[in-house]
Amino acid sequence: MNLCDFAPEYIRAIQPYQPGKPISELAREMGLNEACVIKLASNENPLGTSPLALDAMINALHEVSLYPDGSGYALKAALSKRYGVDPEQIILGNGSNDVLDLAARVFLKPGAAAVYSQHAFAVYPLVVQMIGANGISVPARDYGHDLPAMLDAITPETRIVFIASPNNPTGTLSSEDELYCFMERVSRDVLVVIDEAYYEYLPEANKPDSIRWLKQFPNLLITRTFSKVYGLAGVRVGFGLTHPDVANLMNRVRQPFNVNSMGLVGALAALQDAEFVQRSYALNRAGMLQLADGFRKLGIEYIPSYGNFISFRVKGDATNTPQVYQSLLQQGVIVRPLGIYEMPHHLRVTIGLESQNKRFLESLENAMAIGEFA
């Protein structure tokens, strides 16, 4: 018998997460100049990294021979002050994906269950399957979370519910009232994870005051990241806010030094860079309007988004989608296909700089003309 046959069947059945295609890979495949390729596939900040974070990391390079602070004391203190929570309520992660994984490791086991929405972030079913637990995918409503149906889907075996707010890859958003009503009705023995990776891109009127709910709901875990608006995707820093007892358990299964030194230093500095966050938000809002207007002019259906990306539907049958995707790649534009999200007709594009958005729309028009999808 092969050694790998002894691995649990649920591990062998996992389909690894597929990240967005790197620029260097496309350049090699297509024989393109890397400088001419634009990547609009992974929801990265087109402005780059917070300048304050970049300077702080450069200045800290001489310390990379030393292990990082395993407790993340300075970053936790800053997050505590910013969000009005105790340091004991904070979990740091190697990106917010790591925090999602920690929650699954603590509260799931074979035979347990987790609930999430159709078309929701692919990491949710991945961390559930990794534990050997049962994933319950609830049909989406208008590409968004159907929270009443998700509540009804909870069984006695359910230990976690994952809610993305806003959702990736559809960009849909549950209202504050809907989320609060869900928290009031859900059993206290079920952990509710509200994933707010794109929180900073929300208009003020649409931002739920979810952190205030931590005092009322000990079964709430809020996750956020420095990968998106702060531009620190490459050093991987995320965090969770929850009840101290939940955080204590999650920290028990957290790997030592799971956040590296550059990440800790960069995140601490980025947290103070309000000007960069505001510029990133403003650019995103303008780019959202630019792309939405372009889609309308091309007669393309799209899903209104609250993130830093838009998912759009390729005309015709599902066989057209990979053709348009491939045509965009040949033109040096990387977007994200959504077949793994049960959206075979859709592609997702990250909002870029004005010039990048313009080039994407021109390349999309070319792809549609070549494929005769108009």
Secondary structure as GFF3:
##gff-version 3
##sequence-region A 1 374
A	DSSP	three_ten_helix	3	6	.	.	.	ID=ss1
A	DSSP	alpha_helix	9	12	.	.	.	ID=ss2
A	DSSP	alpha_helix	23	30	.	.	.	ID=ss3
A	DSSP	three_ten_helix	34	36	.	.	.	ID=ss4
A	DSSP	beta_strand	38	39	.	.	.	ID=ss5
A	DSSP	alpha_helix	51	59	.	.	.	ID=ss6
A	DSSP	three_ten_helix	61	63	.	.	.	ID=ss7
A	DSSP	alpha_helix	73	83	.	.	.	ID=ss8
A	DSSP	three_ten_helix	87	89	.	.	.	ID=ss9
A	DSSP	beta_strand	90	93	.	.	.	ID=ss10
A	DSSP	alpha_helix	96	107	.	.	.	ID=ss11
A	DSSP	beta_strand	113	117	.	.	.	ID=ss12
A	DSSP	alpha_helix	123	131	.	.	.	ID=ss13
A	DSSP	beta_strand	134	138	.	.	.	ID=ss14
A	DSSP	alpha_helix	147	152	.	.	.	ID=ss15
A	DSSP	beta_strand	158	164	.	.	.	ID=ss16
A	DSSP	alpha_helix	176	185	.	.	.	ID=ss17
A	DSSP	beta_strand	191	195	.	.	.	ID=ss18
A	DSSP	three_ten_helix	199	201	.	.	.	ID=ss19
A	DSSP	three_ten_helix	204	206	.	.	.	ID=ss20
A	DSSP	three_ten_helix	210	215	.	.	.	ID=ss21
A	DSSP	beta_strand	220	225	.	.	.	ID=ss22
A	DSSP	beta_strand	238	242	.	.	.	ID=ss23
A	DSSP	alpha_helix	244	253	.	.	.	ID=ss24
A	DSSP	alpha_helix	261	270	.	.	.	ID=ss25
A	DSSP	alpha_helix	274	298	.	.	.	ID=ss26
A	DSSP	beta_strand	302	303	.	.	.	ID=ss27
A	DSSP	beta_strand	309	313	.	.	.	ID=ss28
A	DSSP	alpha_helix	320	330	.	.	.	ID=ss29
A	DSSP	beta_strand	333	334	.	.	.	ID=ss30
A	DSSP	beta_strand	336	337	.	.	.	ID=ss31
A	DSSP	three_ten_helix	339	341	.	.	.	ID=ss32
A	DSSP	beta_strand	346	350	.	.	.	ID=ss33
A	DSSP	alpha_helix	354	371	.	.	.	ID=ss34
###
